[in-house]
Amino acid sequence: MSDGAKISPNARRWLDTLSFAEGTWGGSGPRYAITFGYKPIADLSRHPNQVVKSGGYASAAAGAYQFMPQTWESVQRKLGLPDFSPLSQDLGALELIRQRGVDPDRDPITPTTLARLSGEWASVPTLEGKSAYGQPVKSAEELISFSGSNKNQAPRYQAPAKEADVDVVRRIGGFLDSFLKRLGDRSKLEAPPLPTAARAEEIDEPVTREELLSLLSEDKSNDAVRDQEAQRVLQFISESDKAKARMADLMEAVQSTFRIDPLV
């Protein structure tokens, strides 16, 4: 990737996630002019190569991706990077990702791909959920959640969706589909039974034709009452359609948590 090449959305997600893991994420983007221990860097013409002590540790790591001096010198020489600017840091980090066997342009952020980078970044977990260097580490679930929320804007951390929550959405969607089909086909009574238990397949006692015809043929005192009943039914159908649309939006939001954007 040359200096003028565009960083793909997937590669950008990898970079931002690494910044988040290393504690240099600033809310709207990585903080490039910062050392280990959050000491500011005044000159980005070169790596500061300065040991900083903080929290019981001492390190010369610097930049958004906390490059160690020797690591930076090696990748800078390989790529011919002119300085320690944000672009140079981005390109250097992407090269280190590739050297660890991960394609930042195409590979998704998963526990396995994260573990491949754990030997390069101490804050990225191994498959066992620990740091390869005995330092504080963020969990794979937290990093994956961050990467999913950080697509085209500053991310806001969200807890990973639980399977139980996804199942609830699926069951409610099935309930609405079944109910609306029955409501629209009540004269033929060919629609599936309305689910009232945990799962639709457990229901085998639908409302009978006689019960429904009895309900529809109840004597009404006058046409005005029947009109009111009809209006209530139409209003209920309208509200059901709106509820179904809201449920579709919710399902899309749940699914987007696990979706990786195609390469642009």
N, C-alpha and C positions, 0 to 999 in steps of 0.2 A: 504494500500500500504506500503510494507516494504521498508527499506532504500535501499535494493538491487534491488527493482523492477524498471522496465523501465517506464519512464514517457511517456505516449502515445503522438502521434503527436497532437491530439486534446487538451489534457491537457497542453501540451507545449504552444499551441496557446493561451489558456486561461491565462496562467502565463505571457506570453510576453505582452498580451493585457492589463493585469492589471498593469504591470510595465510601459507600455506606458501611461496608464491613470494616474498613480501616479507621472509621471514625472521623473522616474528613468531609463527609457530606454536609453541605451548608443549607439544605432546605430547598434551594432552587438549582443546585448544581454542585459539583465537587469544588473543594477549596484547594487550589493548586499552590498557593504561596504560604505553606505551613509545614512545619517540621513535626517530628515526634514530640509529644508534650505540648502541642499547639503553640509553638513559638513562631511568629510570623517571619516570612522570608522577604527581605527588602529587594533583593536582586535575583531575578530569574534568568540571568544570562548563563548561570551554571548551577550545578548541584551544590548546596551550601557545605556539605561534608563536615558537619559539626555534630558532635555527640551531645545529646540532651538527656538529662536524668529526670524521670517523672514516674510517680506511682510505683516506685521500687524497681523500675527498669531503667536501663540506659541504652540509647540507640541513636544512630546517625541517620535513620530513615527520614525521608523528606518527600514532599509533594503529595498530590491527591492520592497516589497509590503507594506511598511510603517506600520509595526506592532506597535501598541501601547503596552507598557510594560505589562499591565495586560492581554491583548489579547494573546500576545506571551507566557506569563507564563502559561496560561491555555492550549493552544494548544501544547506547549512543554511538559507539564506534561502528557497530554493525549496520545501523540504519543511516548513519551520517547526519544525526540530529544536531542542529546548530546551537541549541540552547536548552534551557530547562523550562521553556514556556509551556502553557497549557496544551498546545497542539503537540509539542514534542513529548510531553508526558503521556498524552493519549496514545500516540503511536508507539511509544516505548512499552506501555502496558499491554497493548494489543499483541505486540511481538512476544512478550513473555507468556501471554495466554496461549499463543500458537505453539511456543516451545514446549508447553506442558501437554500438548496433544488435544487441545480444544480449538475448534474453529469459531471465533467470536462472531463471524458473520452469519453462521448457520446453526450452530449447536444451541439447544435450549439450556436454560439454567436449571439444573437438576441436582439432587444430592451427589450423583456420580460425577458430573462434570465439575461441580464445585470441589469435590474431593481431589480431583486431578490438580487443582490449583493450590491445594493446601500446603504443598511443599514450597510454594513461592510466596504466599501471603499467610502470615501467622494467624490472622483473624478469620480465615476461611476454614470451615471444619472438614476433618477427615470423614470417612464413612461411619466412623465410630462416634462422630459428633464432638471430637476434641481438636485442639490445636496441635499441629505437628511440632510446635516449638514450646509447648507448655505455657502459652500466653492466653489471655482472655479471648474467647471466640464467640461469634454469633452462630445461632443454629441455622441449619440448612432451610428449615421451614420459614424462618424470619427473612432470610435473604431472598428466597423464592417469592414470598409474598411481596416484598419490596419491589422486586423486579417486575412483578405483574402489575403493580399499581403505577409504575414509573414508565409510561409509554410515550406520551408527548408533553408531559408537564411534571412539575415537582411532585414526587410521590407522597402519599399519606399512608403510613403503615396500617395494614388491615390484617387481622388474624386470618389464617387459612380457613377456607370453608370446610365445615365438618360434613362427613358423609350423611349424618342424620339430618342436617339442614337441607342438603340437596334432595334427600328422600322425601322430606316434607313438601318441598316445592313440587316434586314430581307427582306426589299423591294429590295435592290440591289441583294441579293442572288436569289430572285425570278425572277428578270429581267434576270440574267445570265442563270439560268436554262431554262427559256422560250426561250431565244435567241438561246442557243446552241441546244436545241431540234428542233427548227424550221430550223436551219441551216443544221442539219443532216437529216431532213426529208422533205426537200423542194419539192421533187418530188411528195409526197403524199398529202402534205398540210393538214396533220391531227394534227399538233402540235398546242398548244394553241397560241392565239394572243400575240404579243409582247407588254408588258405593257409600256405605255408612260405617264400615269397619276399617281396620288398618289398611287393607289392600282390596282393590276392586275384584280380584279373582275369587275372593272368599265369599262374595255375595251370590246367592242362588235363589233368592225369593223376591222377584220384582213385583211391583204393584200389578194386580190383575186387571184385566179389561173391564170386568164388572165393577170393580171399585172405582176406576177412573170414570167410566160412563155414569155411574151414580153421582159422582162428584160434579161432573159437568152438566148433569140434567136436573140439579136441584132447582126447585121452583123459586122463581124470583117474583117479587111483588109487582114490578113494573120494568119498563125498558130502561128507565134512568138507572136503576140499580144494576142492571146488566151492563150498561155502558160504563158505570163506575168500576165494575169488576174487570171489564175488558181493559180499561185504562191502567188499572193496577197491574194486570198481567203484562201489558206492554212496557210499563215502567220497570217492572222487575226484569224483563228480558234485556232492556237497555242497560240496567245496572249490572246484569250478569256479563254482558258484552264488555263493559268497561273493566270489570274485575278480571275477565280473561285477558284483556290487553295488558293490564298491570302485571298479571302473572307472567305473561310472555316477556315483558321487560325485565322482570326479576330473574327469570331463567337465563336470559341473555347475560345479565350482570354476573350471575353465578358462573356461567360457562366461560366468560371472558377472563376469570381469575386464572384459568388453566391454559389459555390460548396464547400462542406465540405468533406475533405478527409475521407475515411473509417478508422475505428480503426485498427491500426497495432499491 
